[in-house]
Amino acid sequence: MSVPHVAKPRTTAVVLAGGTGQRVGLSIPKQLLKIAGKAVIEHTLSIFENAEGIDDVIVLMAPGFVPDVEKIVAKAGLTKVIKVIEGGSTRNETTERAISALGEGLAEGEDRNVLFHDAVRPLLSQRVIKDCVDALDRYQAVDVAIPSADTIIVTRTHGEDGEFITDVPDRSRLRRGQTPQAFKLSTIRKAYEVAAGDPNFQATDDCSVVLRYLPDVPIYVVAGDEYNMKVTQPVDVFITDKLFQLASTAAPRPADEAAYRELLSGKTLVVFGGSYGIGADIAALAEQYGASVYALGRSTTGTHVENPEHIDDALSKAYAETGRIDYVINTAGVLRIGKLAETDNTTIQEALNVNYLAPVQIARASYKYLAETQGQLLLYTSSSYTRGRAEYSLYSSTKAAMVNLTQALADEWAGEGVRVNCVNPERTATPMRTKAFGSEPEGSLLSSEAVARTSLDVLLSAMTGHVIDVRQQDPTRDVTEASGFEQALASVLDRQEDV
């Protein structure tokens, strides 16, 4: 006898964005504040857009700002967002409005999973989302929390004398609550129905409503993340911005051969630094898949990237011959090692011209062509961009500038649909590196072909404003189970030894 199939309930993420930003000192809601080139709420919504376990998303926005979020959703192509509605005057009222919206269209007896998440927690990991959704297969209510690293004290105020400690709870049993908080819709609805009969009802989160009014319902705790921070105080804005700047993005999944051919056929690529190494490999791959490729380099075409006229001429020729430019890639660079105090002006000027001013000129000259095709500019940084090292001051600092340039231009050009990304390969076997360091142990370096392949995947993706790490697979670490920031943190620590 066959067992009837039980359909898995739909899972909706409810993004609570009712805050006003007063504690951050803003005239607009803090969820509309831009961090790393995007509004905080866009970062948060993008996380749920990419979460496999989330079917759709509802946003509860501060009154008067619903159109702002609707514009962000439309511009970013966030297809899972099905509603943007006004929140209430309190957190509880906002949740009640969400519960009402979630119940619309449900058949009698039908239930669904719901995850309530603060819009101003834009560093939520896919791992936490998955753990919450999985936990709802067994429990009706789920919270997310992390251990408290600080000692927590209980105080009492004695008039004008100030506060005094009355208790110090056992820290081993204390947890700091985060979001999302996840529930069966029927459970959280019932909790609020019971709470409505309490004239003194007031709560700052939804799990406490279940705990107080449905005491027989166990609330399971999912392990949270330290970096799943809430943007509440002015310092949080600064910290979150820096975390986004340092956190790199996993490379998009490779396409198959047919997809590469379909996506690149008829497209035009202009590759500066295309004489050898990564640039030459990108050019060869793209040409193999049917693209018109212009591989430009000092030793092959006489193109000097530090000369703006050479850049303009190369782009003009590609456009005149093909009628379009879809992708512009710059892999050109120089690596000069030495103590800055002992470096002559000619070497300094060369490093600045090639590693910084050339990408700036390439970006400026490429813009009009890429705006026409809604194409992409792809730049390259170095694994040392997060921390300058002795004798690499010029190289590290100019490569750090590529990250800032990428994020700034991605924001600046978003309205025209032009994407800008930056690839961050770890130590790679290229002629430039061999010239600087000589022969290195076999297997210790990435191949330029691997970086080129990932570069193509980035070009064909919809991402923009990202730093994409390309690293050799560590067989001892399953990176698919690590969160984006966990991977980034490991990457930052690794870079202390990389160049």
C-alpha positions in Angstrom: 0.0 0.0 0.0 1.5 3.3 -1.0 1.9 6.1 1.4 0.1 9.3 0.3 2.5 12.2 -0.5 2.2 15.1 1.9 3.0 18.4 0.1 5.5 20.5 1.9 3.9 23.8 3.1 5.0 27.0 1.4 7.5 29.0 3.2 7.2 32.8 3.3 9.9 35.2 4.6 8.4 38.3 6.2 10.9 41.1 6.3 10.0 43.5 9.0 11.1 47.0 8.0 9.1 49.3 10.2 12.0 51.1 12.0 12.4 54.8 11.6 16.2 55.2 11.9 16.1 57.6 14.8 18.7 55.8 16.9 21.1 56.0 13.9 20.4 59.7 13.5 18.8 59.5 10.1 16.0 61.4 8.5 15.0 58.2 6.5 14.4 54.7 7.8 17.7 52.9 8.4 16.7 50.1 6.1 16.9 52.5 3.2 20.4 53.6 4.2 23.0 52.5 1.6 25.7 50.1 2.7 28.2 48.7 0.2 26.4 50.4 -2.7 22.9 49.1 -1.9 20.1 49.9 0.5 20.2 47.7 3.6 16.8 46.3 2.8 18.0 45.3 -0.7 20.9 43.3 0.7 18.4 41.5 3.1 15.8 40.8 0.4 18.5 39.5 -1.9 19.4 36.9 0.7 15.9 35.5 0.7 15.7 35.8 -3.1 18.6 33.4 -3.3 17.4 31.0 -0.5 16.2 27.7 -1.9 13.9 27.1 1.0 12.0 30.4 0.6 9.0 30.4 -1.8 8.0 34.1 -1.4 8.6 37.3 0.5 6.4 39.9 2.1 7.8 43.3 3.3 6.3 45.3 6.1 7.6 48.8 5.5 7.5 52.0 7.6 4.5 54.1 6.7 5.1 56.5 3.8 8.0 54.5 2.4 6.3 51.6 0.6 6.9 53.2 -2.9 10.6 53.4 -2.1 10.8 49.6 -1.4 8.6 48.8 -4.5 11.2 50.7 -6.6 14.1 48.8 -5.1 12.3 45.5 -5.7 11.5 46.3 -9.3 15.0 47.6 -10.1 16.7 44.7 -8.5 14.4 42.1 -10.1 13.5 40.5 -6.8 10.8 38.1 -8.1 10.0 36.4 -4.8 8.7 39.7 -3.2 4.9 39.4 -3.7 3.7 42.2 -1.4 5.0 45.4 0.2 2.6 46.8 2.8 2.7 49.3 5.6 3.8 48.2 9.0 2.1 49.2 12.2 3.1 51.6 14.9 4.6 48.8 17.1 6.5 45.5 16.3 3.4 43.6 17.5 1.0 45.5 15.3 3.3 45.0 12.3 3.4 41.2 12.9 -0.4 41.1 13.2 -0.6 42.8 9.8 1.8 40.3 8.4 -0.3 37.4 9.8 -3.4 38.8 8.3 -1.7 39.2 4.9 -0.4 35.6 5.1 -3.8 34.2 5.7 -5.3 35.6 2.5 -6.0 33.0 0.0 -5.3 30.0 2.2 -7.7 27.1 2.0 -9.4 25.9 5.2 -7.0 23.8 7.2 -4.0 24.9 5.1 -0.9 26.0 6.9 2.4 27.5 5.9 5.8 28.2 7.3 6.7 31.8 8.1 10.1 33.4 8.9 10.0 36.8 10.5 13.3 38.7 9.9 14.6 42.2 10.7 15.3 44.1 7.5 18.3 45.7 9.2 20.1 42.3 9.6 21.6 42.2 6.1 24.3 39.6 6.9 22.0 36.7 7.4 23.5 33.4 6.2 21.9 30.8 4.0 22.8 28.2 6.6 20.6 29.9 9.3 17.7 30.1 6.9 18.0 26.4 6.0 18.3 25.4 9.6 15.1 27.4 10.5 13.1 25.9 7.6 14.3 22.4 8.4 13.4 22.8 12.1 9.8 23.7 11.1 9.5 20.1 9.9 9.6 19.1 13.6 8.7 22.1 15.7 6.0 24.8 15.6 8.2 27.6 16.8 11.9 28.3 16.2 14.2 31.1 17.4 17.8 31.9 16.4 20.3 32.8 19.1 24.0 32.9 19.9 25.9 32.6 23.2 26.7 35.8 25.1 30.4 36.6 25.1 29.7 39.3 27.7 28.8 39.0 31.3 25.2 40.1 31.7 24.3 42.1 34.8 20.9 43.0 36.3 20.7 46.5 37.7 18.3 48.7 39.7 18.2 52.5 39.8 18.4 54.1 43.2 17.2 57.7 42.7 19.9 60.1 41.6 22.7 57.8 42.8 22.5 55.9 39.5 22.4 52.1 38.8 23.6 49.3 41.0 24.1 45.6 40.3 21.4 43.3 41.8 22.2 40.1 40.1 24.7 38.4 37.7 23.0 35.5 35.9 25.0 32.4 34.8 26.4 33.4 31.4 26.5 29.8 30.2 22.8 29.7 30.1 22.3 33.1 28.4 21.8 33.6 24.7 21.5 36.7 22.5 18.4 36.5 20.4 18.5 37.2 16.7 16.2 36.8 13.7 14.7 35.1 11.8 12.1 33.7 14.2 10.2 30.9 12.4 6.7 29.5 13.0 3.9 27.5 11.6 1.4 30.3 10.6 -1.3 28.6 12.7 0.8 28.7 15.8 1.9 32.4 15.7 -1.7 33.3 14.7 -3.1 31.5 17.7 -0.5 33.1 20.0 -1.6 36.6 18.9 -5.3 35.7 19.2 -4.7 34.7 22.9 -2.6 37.7 23.5 -5.4 40.0 22.2 -7.3 39.2 25.4 -4.5 40.5 27.6 -5.0 44.3 28.2 -1.3 44.5 29.2 0.0 42.7 26.1 3.3 44.0 25.0 6.3 42.2 23.5 9.5 43.1 21.5 9.7 39.8 19.6 7.4 37.0 18.4 8.9 34.1 20.2 8.1 35.7 23.6 4.5 35.9 22.5 4.4 32.1 21.9 6.3 31.5 25.1 3.9 33.6 27.2 0.5 32.7 25.6 1.2 29.2 24.3 3.4 27.8 27.1 2.9 24.2 26.0 4.5 24.9 22.6 8.3 24.2 22.7 10.5 26.8 21.0 13.5 25.2 19.3 16.7 27.2 19.2 18.8 27.3 16.0 22.5 28.4 16.3 22.9 31.9 15.0 25.9 33.8 13.8 28.0 36.5 15.4 28.0 38.6 12.2 24.2 38.5 11.8 24.2 41.9 13.4 21.4 44.4 13.6 22.0 47.9 12.3 20.7 49.9 15.2 23.4 52.3 16.4 25.6 54.7 14.3 28.6 52.4 14.9 26.7 49.5 13.4 26.5 51.3 10.1 30.3 51.6 9.9 30.9 48.0 11.0 28.4 46.6 8.6 29.8 48.6 5.7 33.3 47.3 6.5 32.1 43.7 6.8 30.5 44.0 3.3 33.7 45.5 1.9 35.8 42.6 3.3 33.3 39.8 2.7 33.8 38.3 -0.7 31.3 36.4 -2.7 31.4 32.8 -3.8 31.7 32.3 -7.6 28.5 31.6 -9.5 27.9 28.0 -10.5 29.6 27.2 -13.9 27.3 26.8 -16.9 27.5 23.9 -19.2 29.1 24.1 -22.6 25.8 24.7 -24.4 24.9 27.5 -22.1 28.3 29.2 -22.5 27.8 29.1 -26.3 24.3 30.4 -26.1 25.2 33.3 -23.8 28.4 34.3 -25.5 27.5 33.8 -29.2 27.3 37.2 -30.9 28.6 39.1 -27.9 31.7 41.4 -28.0 34.5 41.2 -25.4 37.3 43.7 -25.1 40.1 42.3 -22.9 42.8 44.7 -21.7 45.9 42.7 -20.6 45.0 40.0 -23.1 48.5 39.2 -24.2 49.1 36.4 -21.7 48.0 34.9 -18.4 44.4 35.3 -17.2 43.4 37.8 -19.9 44.6 35.6 -22.8 42.8 32.6 -21.3 39.5 34.6 -21.0 39.9 35.7 -24.6 40.5 32.2 -25.8 37.6 30.7 -23.9 35.1 33.4 -25.0 36.2 33.1 -28.7 35.7 29.3 -28.4 32.1 29.9 -27.4 31.4 32.3 -30.3 32.1 35.7 -29.0 33.9 38.4 -30.9 37.0 39.1 -28.8 39.5 41.9 -28.9 42.5 40.8 -26.8 44.8 43.8 -26.3 48.2 44.0 -24.8 51.5 45.8 -24.9 53.4 42.9 -26.5 50.8 41.8 -29.0 48.8 44.9 -30.2 51.0 47.6 -28.8 48.2 48.7 -26.5 49.4 50.6 -23.4 46.6 50.7 -20.8 48.2 53.8 -19.2 47.6 55.7 -22.4 43.9 56.9 -22.6 44.1 57.3 -26.3 45.0 53.7 -26.7 42.0 52.7 -24.6 39.6 54.9 -26.6 41.0 53.6 -30.0 40.6 50.0 -28.9 37.0 50.4 -27.8 36.1 52.5 -30.8 37.5 49.8 -33.2 35.6 47.0 -31.4 32.4 48.9 -31.6 32.9 50.0 -35.2 33.5 46.4 -36.3 30.8 44.6 -34.3 28.3 47.3 -33.4 28.3 46.5 -29.7 30.5 46.0 -26.7 29.0 43.7 -24.0 32.0 43.0 -21.7 35.1 44.9 -20.9 37.8 43.1 -18.9 41.0 44.5 -17.4 43.6 42.1 -16.2 46.6 44.3 -16.9 48.9 45.0 -14.0 52.4 45.4 -12.7 53.9 43.9 -9.6 56.9 45.8 -8.2 58.3 44.7 -4.9 60.5 46.8 -2.7 60.6 49.3 0.2 58.7 52.5 -0.6 61.5 54.8 0.7 63.9 53.1 -1.7 61.6 53.2 -4.8 62.2 55.7 -7.5 59.6 58.0 -8.9 59.5 56.2 -12.3 58.5 52.9 -10.6 56.0 54.6 -8.4 54.4 56.4 -11.4 54.3 53.2 -13.4 52.5 51.3 -10.6 49.9 54.1 -10.2 49.4 54.5 -14.0 49.0 50.8 -14.8 47.3 49.5 -11.6 45.0 52.4 -10.8 44.7 55.1 -13.4 44.4 52.7 -16.3 41.3 50.9 -14.8 39.8 54.3 -14.1 40.3 55.4 -17.7 39.0 52.0 -19.0 35.9 52.4 -16.8 35.2 55.9 -18.0 35.7 55.1 -21.7 33.7 51.9 -21.5 30.6 53.3 -19.8 28.8 54.6 -22.9 29.2 51.2 -24.7 28.2 49.1 -21.7 25.2 51.3 -21.0 24.0 50.6 -24.6 24.1 46.8 -24.0 23.6 46.7 -20.3 26.9 44.9 -20.1 29.6 44.4 -17.5 33.0 45.8 -16.5 35.2 43.2 -14.8 38.2 44.3 -12.8 40.8 42.3 -10.8 42.1 42.7 -7.3 44.7 40.8 -5.3 44.5 38.5 -2.3 46.4 41.2 -0.3 43.7 43.9 -0.7 42.5 43.5 2.8 45.8 44.0 4.5 48.9 45.9 3.1 52.2 44.1 3.6 55.7 45.4 3.8 57.4 45.9 0.4 54.0 45.5 -1.4 52.7 49.0 -0.5 52.1 50.2 -4.1 50.6 46.9 -5.3 48.4 46.2 -2.3 47.1 49.8 -2.1 46.2 50.0 -5.8 44.5 46.6 -5.6 42.5 47.7 -2.6 41.4 50.7 -4.7 39.9 48.3 -7.2 37.5 47.0 -4.6 36.3 50.5 -3.8 36.1 51.5 -7.5 34.0 48.4 -8.2 31.5 49.0 -5.4 31.3 52.7 -6.2 30.7 52.2 -10.0 28.2 49.3 -9.4 26.1 51.8 -7.4 26.7 54.7 -9.8 25.8 52.7 -12.9 23.0 50.6 -11.6 20.4 52.9 -13.1 21.6 52.1 -16.6 21.9 48.4 -15.9 25.7 48.3 -16.1 27.2 45.7 -13.8 30.6 46.0 -12.3 32.4 43.2 -10.5 35.9 42.4 -9.2 37.6 39.0 -9.3 40.0 38.2 -6.4 42.1 35.2 -7.3 44.5 33.8 -4.8 48.1 33.2 -5.9 47.9 32.4 -9.6 50.5 31.0 -12.0 51.0 33.9 -14.4 54.0 35.3 -16.2 53.8 38.4 -14.0 54.1 36.3 -10.8 56.8 34.2 -12.2 58.8 37.3 -13.1 58.4 38.6 -9.5 58.9 35.3 -7.6 60.5 32.8 -9.9 59.6 29.2 -10.0 57.2 28.0 -7.2 56.3 24.5 -6.0 54.0 22.6 -8.4 50.3 22.6 -7.2 50.8 25.6 -4.9 49.2 28.1 -7.3 45.9 28.5 -9.1 46.0 28.0 -12.8 45.2 31.0 -14.9 42.7 28.9 -16.9 40.7 28.3 -13.7 40.5 32.0 -13.0 39.5 32.7 -16.6 36.7 30.1 -16.4 35.3 31.7 -13.2 35.7 35.1 -14.8 33.4 34.0 -17.6 30.8 32.7 -15.0 30.9 36.1 -13.4 30.4 37.9 -16.7 27.4 35.8 -17.5 25.8 36.3 -14.1 23.4 39.0 -12.9 25.6 40.0 -9.9 27.1 43.5 -9.5 29.2 45.2 -6.9 30.8 42.0 -5.7 34.3 40.8 -5.0 34.4 37.2 -6.1 37.0 35.0 -4.5 38.7 32.3 -6.7 40.6 29.9 -4.5 41.9 26.4 -4.7 39.5 23.9 -3.1 40.5 22.9 0.4 39.7 19.2 0.7 39.3 19.4 4.5 36.6 22.1 4.3 33.2 21.7 2.8 32.6 25.3 1.6 29.1 24.6 0.5 28.1 24.2 4.1 29.9 27.4 5.2 28.1 30.7 5.2 29.3 33.5 2.9 30.9 35.4 5.7 32.5 32.3 7.2 34.1 31.7 3.9 35.1 35.4 3.7 36.6 35.3 7.2 38.6 32.2 6.4 39.7 33.9 3.2 40.8 37.1 5.0 42.9 35.0 7.5 44.4 33.1 4.6 45.4 36.4 2.9 47.7 37.3 5.7 50.1 34.8 4.0 49.2 35.5 0.4 50.4 38.2 -1.9 
